[in-house]
Amino acid sequence: MTGSKFSNVLICDTRGDALAAYVAARRPGLVCRVRTANTITTADRVWADVLIGFGVPVDLGRSSIRWVHSTGAGVDSFLTRSTWPTRVTLTRTTGELGLRIAEYCVGHALAMSQRILAFRDEQIARRWTPIEPTLLRGTTAVIVGTGSVGSAIATRFTALGCVAVGVSRSGDARWPFERVYPTEALAGVVTTARWLVLAVPLTQETEGLITAPVLTRCRDAFLINVARGRVLDTTALLEALDTGSLIGAALDVFDDEPLPAESPLWKAHGVLITPHIAGITHVEEAGEAFLDALSQIEAGVTPANHVDPTSGY
């Protein structure tokens, strides 16, 4: 794949026109076609040698596409559809995604510790109820996932005086985590968590990772999910909220999106719902990540943002 040349770029993204303009302005030799999932034709699939998008249902095995670049950091929507062709390279976009997600997580932790929502409720009721805030400093954030996003989250928590503990498949030490444990130790590690943050990619190993055996071991923890909905067992989450193992949860990702109106999560006590906005990728980031990878491939170098389809990251 390295050293290859590309010319025909199929872009399937809600911001496709802007992304095409960004790419074409910097690499005039590339020809871009913008399509939606509903308007892609057989002719498009056999014309393109590159696909830029996010979870677009394209039969890569019956196309001329040799490289797929995800406009997001997650690539599970590509990999869960079928076996990934070995001849197709996969890359992804990161940019400042980790920084935005980290601020989302810290923002929710601060809102909880400073009792912001409680004071809002008291204001609505016109009650003067002094409630003492608590400090983040000295609390423990257990972050499941120690990649670029998890590390950015850990950096922000440690800057506020928290202890950042990581959980990963390998358990290998990684900065800025004070300690990192292997996944099999997760149920024991969560007993120390004030903040339980889910930041792993969705893979066969992480789907359904956070279930009752883990959540029942929590002790007044607040859960934040910025990974994928299917990493977390919703039924177990609701039970943990009812029993007090969890004092609340901030959820940005769900099994089904948009979250169905009949979902019990909408009315669950202590749950804050946001519509998958914690780490929105900007057009410039997606475009720059693609162009950087293109330059590296043309130079015969494996792109820094290359994804191993087998592991999913």
Secondary structure, DSSP 8 states (H G I E B T S, - for coil): -TT----EEEEESTTHHHHHHHHHHH-TT-EEEE--TTT--HHHHHH-SEEEESS----GGGS---EEEESSS--HHHHTTS---TT-EEE---TTHHHHHHHHHHHHHHHHHTTHHHHHHHHHTT---------STT-EEEEE--SHHHHHHHHHHHHTT-EEEEEESS----TT-SEEEEGGGHHHHGGG-SEEEE-----TTTTT-B-HHHHTT-SSEEEEE-S-GGGB-HHHHHHHHHHTSEEEEEE---SSSS--TT-GGGG-TTEEE--S-TT---HHHHHHHHHHHHHHHHTT---TTB--TTTT-
